């Protein structure tokens, strides 16, 4: 897995290689995280 933070927006990009998913986590509201799941090509 890899976690990359944005320098311009309150976002983390998480690449989970074992599952083939990429997660975009918006932490602008820390009490209600918004997680977007992006399917990746294998």
C-alpha positions as CSV (number, residue, x, y, z in Angstrom):
1,X,0.0,0.0,0.0
2,X,1.1,3.6,-0.6
3,X,-0.3,6.8,0.9
4,X,0.3,10.2,-0.9
5,X,-0.8,13.6,0.5
6,X,-1.9,16.5,-1.8
7,X,0.0,19.7,-1.4
8,X,-3.0,21.8,-2.6
9,X,-6.1,20.1,-1.3
10,X,-7.1,18.3,2.0
11,X,-6.8,14.9,0.3
12,X,-5.0,11.6,0.7
13,X,-4.6,9.1,-2.1
14,X,-4.2,5.5,-0.9
15,X,-3.1,2.8,-3.4
16,X,-3.9,-0.7,-2.1
17,X,-2.1,-2.9,-4.5
18,X,-3.4,-6.2,-3.0
19,X,-7.0,-5.3,-3.6
20,X,-6.6,-3.3,-6.8
21,X,-8.3,-0.2,-5.4
22,X,-7.3,3.4,-5.1
23,X,-8.9,5.4,-2.3
24,X,-9.3,9.2,-2.4
25,X,-9.8,10.4,1.2
26,X,-11.1,14.0,1.7
27,X,-10.3,15.1,5.3
28,X,-11.5,18.7,5.0
29,X,-14.1,17.6,7.7
30,X,-12.2,15.3,10.0
31,X,-15.4,14.2,11.8
32,X,-17.0,13.0,8.5
33,X,-14.3,11.7,6.1
34,X,-15.4,11.3,2.5
35,X,-13.9,8.2,0.9
36,X,-14.1,7.7,-2.9
37,X,-13.2,4.2,-4.2
38,X,-11.6,4.1,-7.6
39,X,-11.2,0.7,-9.3
40,X,-7.7,0.2,-10.8
41,X,-6.8,-2.0,-13.8
42,X,-4.9,-5.1,-12.8
